[in-house]
Amino acid sequence: MLRRSYDSTYGRLYVRAFSSPPAIRSFAPYLARYKNIRYSPSGTGFSNHEEVRRLARHGAVMGKRVLLIGVEYGREVDGMWGPHQPGSVIGIDIGDYEHRWVEPSDRVIPIQFSKMDAAALGFRRESFDLIYSQGVLPHIVDVRAFLDDAHRVLRRGGVFYAFCCPLWHTYGGSHVWDLGYDHLIDDPGLFLERATGVGDGSHWWLEQGLFNKLRFAELYALVAERFELLSVGVIGTPDGRRVKRDEAATWCSLRGRYSEEDLMIRLVSFTARKRAT
């Protein structure tokens, strides 16, 4: 709750300050070549609730038909979306959550949950005004096909939003946070063994091969091909900055194979619009 209040009150100012061209050239020069960047070195200003509020302020939620991709147990749906009064909501997830989806008796907005693979959206053309994807894009192997399908089911002028967390090449990009950049250094078999030993369940994504491993520049280009990019949120990695500062040998080894852009961009959000023509 405190984080939500902070982001709502100060987060937008923080992001605006770091998103100015001089700030980007100073703190993240690799972003200077991209358009419509909103940058946060630490994640301040990019809470899920603040991002939904931002969409609502721009008229993308109230009375709209909304598709939520990646809802897990559905616990945050009412709190995040209810105050903004969408017309209807469909939430989908690939996981086996059916028996635990939350259906409170005091629900005020129509919500339907469904088990569905985001890579094969089973909806008619132009079914939704807003598509909101939370933490799913890095796990979709065929991103081109997903974006084509999202474009198909979104109405003309509708909004596409995707929050990617984290990208593969960043610190903790394997989802096994304790192992930092080791997924870029270790043999894959050895890394999977180490990831399994961490014991937090994150190795499941590795076992299933559910990482597309696309770089930020590749994702940016794929979204821009299909939609009009309105805003691209970028969150840096404080842990990556620590490795760069304190672990010179590790950083030099990584930089021999990967760009600073790849290593330093942790989370990304795309806000885009389906062109009217």
Solvent accessible surface area in square Angstrom, and as a share of the most:
residue,aa,sasa,rsa
1,M,162,0.73
2,L,157,0.78
3,R,120,0.44
4,R,87,0.32
5,S,57,0.37
6,Y,106,0.40
7,D,0,0.00
8,S,36,0.23
9,T,83,0.48
10,Y,119,0.45
11,G,0,0.00
12,R,91,0.33
13,L,106,0.53
14,Y,58,0.22
15,V,8,0.05
16,R,150,0.55
17,A,64,0.49
18,F,42,0.17
19,S,23,0.15
20,S,41,0.27
21,P,87,0.55
22,P,82,0.51
23,A,16,0.12
24,I,12,0.06
25,R,146,0.53
26,S,81,0.52
27,F,119,0.50
28,A,0,0.00
29,P,78,0.49
30,Y,38,0.14
31,L,1,0.00
32,A,61,0.47
33,R,168,0.61
34,Y,25,0.10
35,K,152,0.64
36,N,80,0.41
37,I,19,0.10
38,R,45,0.16
39,Y,5,0.02
40,S,0,0.00
41,P,12,0.08
42,S,54,0.35
43,G,8,0.08
44,T,24,0.14
45,G,3,0.03
46,F,7,0.03
47,S,17,0.11
48,N,45,0.23
49,H,21,0.09
50,E,2,0.01
51,E,2,0.01
52,V,0,0.00
53,R,56,0.20
54,R,25,0.09
55,L,4,0.02
56,A,28,0.22
57,R,109,0.40
58,H,144,0.64
59,G,46,0.44
60,A,9,0.07
61,V,0,0.00
62,M,127,0.57
63,G,54,0.51
64,K,51,0.22
65,R,102,0.37
66,V,0,0.00
67,L,0,0.00
68,L,6,0.03
69,I,3,0.02
70,G,18,0.18
71,V,21,0.12
72,E,97,0.44
73,Y,57,0.22
74,G,1,0.01
75,R,153,0.56
76,E,86,0.39
77,V,8,0.04
78,D,41,0.21
79,G,47,0.45
80,M,12,0.06
81,W,4,0.01
82,G,13,0.13
83,P,90,0.57
84,H,36,0.16
85,Q,108,0.48
86,P,6,0.03
87,G,36,0.35
88,S,40,0.26
89,V,2,0.01
90,I,37,0.19
91,G,1,0.01
92,I,1,0.00
93,D,14,0.07
94,I,88,0.45
95,G,19,0.18
96,D,97,0.50
97,Y,42,0.16
98,E,86,0.38
99,H,150,0.67
100,R,119,0.44
101,W,32,0.11
102,V,56,0.32
103,E,110,0.49
104,P,46,0.29
105,S,125,0.81
106,D,113,0.58
107,R,48,0.18
108,V,129,0.74
109,I,12,0.06
110,P,84,0.53
111,I,24,0.12
112,Q,106,0.47
113,F,25,0.11
114,S,31,0.20
115,K,100,0.43
116,M,39,0.18
117,D,63,0.33
118,A,8,0.06
119,A,43,0.34
120,A,68,0.52
121,L,7,0.03
122,G,61,0.59
123,F,36,0.15
124,R,209,0.76
125,R,163,0.60
126,E,61,0.27
127,S,26,0.17
128,F,9,0.04
129,D,14,0.07
130,L,0,0.00
131,I,0,0.00
132,Y,7,0.03
133,S,0,0.00
134,Q,47,0.21
135,G,17,0.16
136,V,26,0.15
137,L,0,0.00
138,P,7,0.04
139,H,16,0.07
140,I,10,0.05
141,V,96,0.55
142,D,77,0.40
143,V,3,0.01
144,R,133,0.49
145,A,43,0.34
146,F,0,0.00
147,L,0,0.00
148,D,74,0.38
149,D,27,0.14
150,A,0,0.00
151,H,59,0.26
152,R,63,0.23
153,V,0,0.00
154,L,0,0.00
155,R,70,0.25
156,R,146,0.53
157,G,25,0.24
158,G,1,0.01
159,V,21,0.12
160,F,0,0.00
161,Y,1,0.00
162,A,0,0.00
163,F,14,0.06
164,C,0,0.00
165,C,35,0.21
166,P,16,0.10
167,L,9,0.04
168,W,28,0.10
169,H,14,0.06
170,T,0,0.00
171,Y,25,0.10
172,G,1,0.01
173,G,0,0.00
174,S,0,0.00
175,H,43,0.19
176,V,0,0.00
177,W,97,0.34
178,D,111,0.57
179,L,20,0.10
180,G,5,0.05
181,Y,7,0.03
182,D,38,0.20
183,H,17,0.08
184,L,12,0.06
185,I,73,0.37
186,D,30,0.16
187,D,91,0.47
188,P,110,0.69
189,G,47,0.45
190,L,88,0.44
191,F,8,0.03
192,L,60,0.30
193,E,123,0.55
194,R,89,0.33
195,A,0,0.00
196,T,61,0.35
197,G,66,0.64
198,V,50,0.29
199,G,60,0.58
200,D,86,0.45
201,G,40,0.39
202,S,23,0.15
203,H,36,0.16
204,W,108,0.38
205,W,68,0.24
206,L,36,0.18
207,E,93,0.42
208,Q,94,0.42
209,G,45,0.43
210,L,39,0.19
211,F,19,0.08
212,N,26,0.13
213,K,101,0.43
214,L,30,0.15
215,R,81,0.30
216,F,2,0.01
217,A,33,0.26
218,E,73,0.33
219,L,1,0.01
220,Y,34,0.13
221,A,49,0.38
222,L,9,0.04
223,V,0,0.00
224,A,35,0.27
225,E,116,0.52
226,R,40,0.15
227,F,1,0.00
228,E,66,0.30
229,L,23,0.12
230,L,62,0.31
231,S,13,0.08
232,V,0,0.00
233,G,1,0.01
234,V,0,0.00
235,I,5,0.03
236,G,2,0.02
237,T,0,0.00
238,P,60,0.38
239,D,37,0.19
240,G,0,0.00
241,R,88,0.32
242,R,79,0.29
243,V,4,0.03
244,K,90,0.38
245,R,169,0.62
246,D,86,0.45
247,E,68,0.31
248,A,68,0.53
249,A,87,0.67
250,T,42,0.25
251,W,21,0.07
252,C,91,0.55
253,S,56,0.36
254,L,0,0.00
255,R,101,0.37
256,G,66,0.63
257,R,126,0.46
258,Y,38,0.14
259,S,48,0.31
260,E,45,0.20
261,E,13,0.06
262,D,13,0.06
263,L,0,0.00
264,M,10,0.04
265,I,1,0.01
266,R,63,0.23
267,L,16,0.08
268,V,1,0.00
269,S,1,0.00
270,F,0,0.00
271,T,7,0.04
272,A,0,0.00
273,R,92,0.34
274,K,12,0.05
275,R,106,0.39
276,A,69,0.53
277,T,163,0.95
